[in-house]
Amino acid sequence: MRIAVTGRPGIGKTTVCMKVYNALKDKMRISGFITREVRSEGKRVGFKLINLSDGSEEWLAKVGKGSFTVGKYAVFVDKFEDFLENVEPDSDLLIVDEVGPMELKSRKFVEFVKEAMEKENLLFTIHYKSRHWLVEEIKRNFKVYVLDENNRNRISAEIVEELG
């Protein structure tokens, strides 16, 4: 089953991934990563990647200027690509949170996702406004859930049922 979750920022895409992970981690081998907001004094200051296999973390982006930027964030493409080296795509379920503008700055990530899309049992989150060709391909080839305040808890349970 190939599933993609989308919705506006802050709606709970990463939370859905973590609920699915926690519900299935004792039943199957899960790999991939999630992307967590980092906040300071109530303001979002960046994003950290967390490897679901080993718990390792790396910065994806922080407020500031850099070689690659998305909005007010400097994107650390080199760090992201090094982080991807330790993400094992061969598992019973691969979670990729997120296929979005920051991650798509990396050609290595685009290749990682293209190769992963040939597998079964995928759970991706996708940026809701992106028109990148890879996001469009995911939309065509995956079952897509659009999260909102009313359905996000129910959708987590549905995905667990479909993948479990």
Secondary structure by P-SEA (a helix, b strand, c coil): cbbbbbccccccaaaaaaaaaaaccccbbbbbbbbbbbbccccccbbbbbccccbbbbbcccccccccccccbbbaaaaaaaaaccccccccbbbbccccccccccaaaaaaaaaaaaccbbbbbcccccccaaaaaaaaccbbbbbccccaaaaaaaaaaaac
